[in-house]
């Protein structure tokens, strides 16, 4: 049977002790204690193996998924639930169903036990032991510096814990919920059409899925019958060097507690915030640096403040020329490997070159540059001016805006083609002049 069932062996021994076998036979009142045996078509002396075999056979016949009667299936499931339990069977043999109700049973696992027998043959798989509660996921924002250097952060949360005053029982005098017969769930059957039904499980609204109820006067004063109370807790999250965006840190069993339930986990998911200067790709770091045209042609030096606070002095190679979009590599200054902080990737510097603005270069500047820079190709003055040459002008443009204009024109052309069936003027001429006109 399921854990968390609201009755135990002690209660049954106590009930049997008060009634006694002899006491039951001495009673004048007649009780029906053969109905469950007849439902399974077995003798009252049937063994556990015979009871299980009979139930299996009856369940295969009457299960709703097999086209059986749902009510009949519930009845034989209840019969099996009682007769397969030694304590309940003794109560039933002594006083029938009425004795079960007095003993705190009133029905048990119902149609759920079939999943244990058939290993989930009907799409289920009965619960064995306490179920695990739901996990709780927390996003934690971290910087690139945190992931590079490692850090610890405190996470404050409020969770449910079992009430210490009532030890998670909610009070005293707990009785089985009559609506769900202690299951915490109800089997809901819907008629979809002729010969077609749908079977679903839903949480019992009367007991909120606990399978039991407590009278108002008997409820625990601390938790008011809820069995749990709120508690604030602080978790310390250790972020190791080299961890990455989206990585998870799990705190086992730190989620909400509930009776007969294994607490779920608290899962912290790292969310890296964008860095103003560095970009990470795996174990490598990228840094973008803008230099002037003079620095690109001659030499440069600058400092990079690394993620751990160190200052890196970067100098150009002797006689090198840097072009826009060039990359330079600084080895072993990238991201550390998780678990081995001494194993690092590379740091790549991407260069952008700024050119002089309009009017910054005077005629004297240009003349001086002409003396030191490689000679320019033939100018317009060297090209003979005749009828085959036209002088044109250059205009400054925003290329992103130009591309958007091209895309809009392409969309308009496609729309025009769709509305006119993709036909051009030659096709119109062919229809006007008749077949074979183009060949003529």
Buried (B, 14 or more C-beta within 10 A) or exposed (E): BBEBBBBEEEBBEEBBEEBEEEEBEEEEEEBEBEEBBEBBEBEEEBEEEBBBBBBBEBBBBBBBBEEBEBEBBBBBBBBBBBBBBEBBBBBBBBBBBBBBBEBBBBBBBBBBBBBBBBEEBBEBEBBEEBEEBEBBEBEBEBBBBBBBBBBEBEBEBEBBBBBEEBEBBBBEEBBBBBBBBBBBBBBEBEEEEEEEBEBEEEBBEBBEBBBBBBEEEEBBEEBBBBBBBEEEEEBEBEBBBBBEEEBEBEBEEBBBBBBBBBBBBBBBEBEBEEBEEBBBEEBBBBBEBEBEEEBBBEBBEBEBEBBEEEEBEBEBEEEEEBEBEBEBEBEEBBBBBBEEBEBBBBBBBBBEBEEEEEEEEEEEEEEEEEEEEEEEEEEEEEEEEEEEEEEEEEEEEEEEEEEEEEEEEEEEEEEEEEEEEEEEEEEEEBEEEEEEEEEE
